[in-house]
Amino acid sequence: MKKPWAGRFTEKTSKPVEQYTQSISFDKRLWKYDIEGSIAHAKMLSKQGIIPKKDADAIGKGLKEIYREIEEGRFRFREELEDIHMNIESALIKKIGEAGGRLHTARSRNDQVALDIRLYLRAEVREIIALLKKLMAVLAGMAEKNMGAIMPGYTHMQRAQPVLLSQHLMAYAQMFSRDAQRFEDALKRINVLPLGACALAGTTLPVDREYVAGLLGFDAVSENSMDSVSDRDFAIEFLACSATLMMHTSRMAEELVLWSSEEFSFIELSDAYTTGSSIMPQKKNPDVAELMRGKTGRVYGNLMNMLTMMKGLPLAYNRDMQEDKGPVFDTVDTAKATLEILAGMLQNLKFGLKRMEAGAGAAFSTATDIAEYLVRKKVPFRTAHEITGRIVRYCIDSGKGLSEMTLQEYKSFSGALEKDIYTFIGTQESVKARKSYGGTSPEAVKAQIGKFRKGLKA
């Protein structure tokens, strides 16, 4: 089949080169966006008197027929036509004749592919935001349902202070909220029309780029034709947002793995989100959560792939940029699947609340409350910290818990310690007392969830 550049060449492209340079095997995913952009482009060409209206109408009708053929699986993608653009244009010309040859007027595959990727990413990012909001709603619902349940909070993977399970869940909700905000902000850079830049220098024909932007729902038109065709910042930004998102899902997945172990027993994962062992019949493995951790590295790799590909490219378009689609497509698929599965996994797990609460009261977790008690008694914090440290050391040596110490023993460390100290060192009391904004008291967490819910509806 004749290439669109055949007029300049005297030899056919070799088969290995055709196979090496083709992108149709992966960029066919862009077909609906290619057709959407082409219909808008044809309408503009007609409006501006660049092509006859009857040709534009024939182009629109032919493209809609091709749309149905692809949708129904009747369209044959041809490797020798390299990419989605030439496959659709070739089919159009075959379908409607000479009029189809007018479609590529005032555009290049350089600005055409930039348009397709932006249309694709705009749609996918909106879906990712919707999935994030669903996940955030799941977490907020779990936090509301388990309000009052206490668990050990950790620093350095050591038990630190008792916290509400709801507070822990809402910490992840806040992470995913920031992810949604990042994707929303990235949409501002994605939703810019590049079409009309042509190969790199624009066109001598009287195109109306603002009209096309309006037809396709773009908020802005790109300002520089050379930058328009060579820019993949928007895709890199999407990958960076996705890498951060996957880092957050990986952190949660790590805790799901730990918490489901016999050593923790904080949760039981549903059979639907676990697998077994091929040799040990008793095993119930958190493989899904483990894969979430593993796929995070895959998305990091996609980001580095794109950054590395772009770092040495001179202006304007270079064929290297054909390799942008693999990392983007893979990241979209990975992020969407991860979000959907994580939401389902969370909705179907069971908490070991008694085990959590028992762990919350161990390891002298309310020692800080003693120090803060002494601060309220006008003892400088550093002195209070030292006194409390000596109390903990004494308990360790004596084999006692904080609540098992007598008042006389407490007073041997500081006269400021009174009988009411016992009302400060229980896990329930410790949690309820932390009423500072953003803290772990039921009062503070309920306020956090209420504000969060309002944000979800906005």
PyMOL commands that set and color helices and strands:
alter all, ss='L'
color gray80, all
select helices_A, chain A and resi 6-8+15-21+24-47+53-71+79-81+84-102+109-145+165-190+209-216+225-230+233-259+271-273+287-310+319-347+353-360+367-376+381-398+402-404+407-411+419-423+427-433+442-457
alter helices_A, ss='H'
color red, helices_A
select strands_A, chain A and resi 150-155+158-164+192-193+220-221+267-268+350-351
alter strands_A, ss='S'
color yellow, strands_A
deselect
rebuild
show_as cartoon
